[in-house]
Amino acid sequence: MTKSPKLDPARLRDATRLVHGGTLRSQFAETSEALFLTQGYVYESMEAAEARFKGQNPGFIYSRFSNPTIAMFEERMCLLEGAEAARATASGMAAVNAALMSQVRAGDHIVAARALFGSCLYILQDLLPRFGVTSTLVDGSDLAQWRAAMRPETKVLFLESPTNPGLEVYDIAAIAEIAHANGATLVVDNVFATPILQKPLQLGADCTVYSATKHIDGHGRCLGGVVLSSKDFIDKYVHNFLRQTGPAISPFNAWVMLKSLETLPLRVMHATRSAARIADVLAAHPKVRRVVYPGRSDHPNADIVKRQMSGGGTLIAFEVEGGKEGAFAFANALSIVIISNNLGDAKSLITHPATTTHQRLTPEAQAEMGITPGLVRFSVGLEDPDDLIEDLTHGLDAVGRRGLAAE
Ligand SMILES: *Cc1c(COP(=O)(O)O)cnc(C)c1O
């Protein structure tokens, strides 16, 4: 397996790196990156096996540790993120769990923004306390709350930005400063922003995590995740944790993700342009009460968006007139946009957080996160934006029309 000696990714721009970066060619000199669906590797002799295990000659040992296809995916992600090191995982949650769990021990404390993906709350509130790790949840947009929550034993700060589903945007650089002033690290779940529109490591974060299941795959096929950081951070915390506990990504899934990275900028930019247009159409519609889109100047954190993101992203949250009934009538009347709780797919997807992804929260907790009964989360896909606008407008026509909830 060799890298092209002619390619210097350091001199290339993102789109080029995503097509060529990290490619390892076998002796067959294949054009497209190869899928190495293998668990293990053979050695020419016992001596060669001994040397490989002792780290005296480079190469692969076992696919729970590393695999050529997975290595290509990790290297390409590093180039995109501007990270020194990366580890791919079986899912986004495996990446979040590794980034958090590997850094803490009994007695440590974590501070996190309250608006988190549900499974992240399970790790912080159910799992880690069993091992003596406590956490404090804060309003992520209030820097004073982050500062007040810091304790001598605080080891990790954790946030998502933009958040799910309220699309709040937090000041990553300022929160990284608070972490570092207290000797803690900042981990950012960057799924909603995508690595195309926001680079947390460059803003001061110590570790970025992704669910590659979303925009990175981008076609709704495979689960996967990635942890990215400095080489020191990976060596100190993540490397052994993943190697020994085993949430390894399948080489097949890594291959799907690797090939999808080639089109990631095209897909994210197309969906972002469509989302910007659609958000404006929705904001002007009489049956829409409120639109939250990070790319609009009326977003509550528009100044932070301008500083840390290069686009508003592919997700829109909006509130339909008529509460739950209105939201259901609207979504049931759509024909192109499909009802699904996933996001970052080529297909446009709509979901009703109050009754699905966030149904376990109390009404008070939902209200705190801006999850009203009429709120829907819309993941903009790759369809023609004019078709999407017609479909959404048709859906909104059904709101408030009696007896047509399931048109
Ligand atoms: C989907 C998602 C996750 C979890 O990823 P999986 O691949 O489903 O495990 C974590 N964080 C955010 C923001 C997500 O959207």
Ligand as a Chemical Component Dictionary entry (heavy atoms), coordinates in Angstrom:
data_LIG
# 
_chem_comp.id                   LIG 
_chem_comp.type                 NON-POLYMER 
_chem_comp.pdbx_formal_charge   0 
_chem_comp.three_letter_code    LIG 
# 
loop_
_chem_comp_atom.comp_id 
_chem_comp_atom.atom_id 
_chem_comp_atom.alt_atom_id 
_chem_comp_atom.type_symbol 
_chem_comp_atom.charge 
_chem_comp_atom.model_Cartn_x 
_chem_comp_atom.model_Cartn_y 
_chem_comp_atom.model_Cartn_z 
_chem_comp_atom.pdbx_ordinal 
LIG C1 C1 C 0 -27.057 11.346 14.863 1  
LIG C2 C2 C 0 -26.285 12.136 15.833 2  
LIG C3 C3 C 0 -25.468 11.519 16.786 3  
LIG C4 C4 C 0 -25.355 10.017 16.903 4  
LIG O1 O1 O 0 -24.865 9.429  15.753 5  
LIG P1 P1 P 0 -25.171 7.894  15.344 6  
LIG O2 O2 O 0 -24.358 7.712  14.112 7  
LIG O3 O3 O 0 -26.639 7.766  15.148 8  
LIG O4 O4 O 0 -24.694 7.056  16.487 9  
LIG C5 C5 C 0 -24.776 12.337 17.657 10 
LIG N1 N1 N 0 -24.874 13.682 17.604 11 
LIG C6 C6 C 0 -25.662 14.299 16.713 12 
LIG C7 C7 C 0 -25.740 15.773 16.704 13 
LIG C8 C8 C 0 -26.390 13.561 15.788 14 
LIG O5 O5 O 0 -27.172 14.174 14.898 15 
# 
loop_
_chem_comp_bond.comp_id 
_chem_comp_bond.atom_id_1 
_chem_comp_bond.atom_id_2 
_chem_comp_bond.value_order 
_chem_comp_bond.pdbx_ordinal 
LIG C1 C2 SING 1  
LIG C2 C3 SING 2  
LIG C2 C8 DOUB 3  
LIG C3 C4 SING 4  
LIG C3 C5 DOUB 5  
LIG C4 O1 SING 6  
LIG O1 P1 SING 7  
LIG P1 O2 DOUB 8  
LIG P1 O3 SING 9  
LIG P1 O4 SING 10 
LIG C5 N1 SING 11 
LIG N1 C6 DOUB 12 
LIG C6 C7 SING 13 
LIG C6 C8 SING 14 
LIG C8 O5 SING 15 
# 
